[in-house]
Amino acid sequence: MQKFISVMKALSDPNRVKIVKLLRHRRLCGCEIQEALGIAQSSVSKHLKILDQAGLVSGSRDGLWVDYRPADGTENPYSASMLGNLRHWLDADGEVAEMAARIPENHRRQTTGG
């Protein structure tokens, strides 16, 4: 039951749902997510950690940056199910569409890692 609860708790925050929806478009580093959501880098990091622990996102290092993407769902069947559903859910939501339009076009900050 703990794996199920961790996924539900992770998706109980609107910013974490938005991050999952953003990552459906392409891999993003933390600074790109920060720019699209308009929230502090520390908040983005905290949200990504929670999503990672729930098996919803995974990151891989790319030089100074860590690129995040939706997890493959092999560790947690509940995260795989929710990721599959979120692929289709909320696409017509105005806030989600507006946020997706703000995804920076490869504008990684050169002075900080994401």
N, C-alpha and C positions, 0 to 999 in steps of 0.2 A: 504494500500500500504506500510506502514511503516514496517510491518513484513517481507514483501518480500525484501525490500531494505536492511534491517538489515542482512538477510541471504546472499544476494548477496555480500554485503560489507565484511562480515565475511569470505567468501570464495574467496575473491579477493587477498588474501595473500597466497603465496605458502606454507609458514610454517604452516598456519592454515589448509590448505588442507591436508598437511602431518600429522598433529596431528589427524585429523578425520580419515585418513587412518590407522594410527597406532592403534587407539582405536578400529578398526574393529577386530584386532587380540585378544586383551584382555584388561581388565581394567589396567590403568597405573597411577602411581602417577607423580607429576610434575618432580621429579628428574629422573625418568625413561624416561620420554619424553625428558628431557634435554639431557640425555646421548644418546638417539637414534638420535636426531636431531643435536647435537653438537652446541647448542646455549645457551646463558646465561639464568639462572634461572629467572631473571626479565623479559626477553622476553617471556619465556614460560608462566609465570603468566599472562602477558598482553594478550597474544594470547588466553589463556584459558578463561579469563574473557570475551573477545569479543565473543568467540564461545558460551559460556554459555548464554550471553545476547541475542544472536540470536536464542537460543533454539536448538543448534546443539550438545552440550555436557552437561553432568551434573556430579556433583561430590558428593561423600559421604565420610564422615570422617571414617577413619580406624586407630584408635590410633593417632599417630603423623602425619599420612599422610591423604591426600585427594585423593581418587581413582576416576579417571575420566573414563567415558564411553560415547558412543553415547547416546544422549537424546532419549526419547521414541517418541518424535514428537507430543505429544498430545496438547502442547501449541501453536504450530505454524505449520500449514499444509505445509508451504513452506520448513521448515527445515525437516519435515518428508519426503517430496518428494526428496529433495536433498540428504538426508542420504540414502534413498533407491537406488538412482542412483549411488551415490559414492561407494556403496557396490560393484559395478561391474566395475566402471570406473577406469582407471589408473592402474589396476593390472599388466598389461604387461609393464608398464613404468619402465625402468631400475633403475631410481632414487628411485622410490617408493619401488621396490623390495629390493634394497640395504639397504634402511632405515629400512624396516621391518626385515631384517636379523640382524640388530643392536639392536633390542629390547632386553634389558637386561633380563636375566632369573632370575627375582626376586632379583635384586641387589639394593634394596632400601638403600639409604645412612642412616647409623645408627645415624648420628649426627644431621641431619636436617629433617624437615618434607617436604613433597613434595606437 
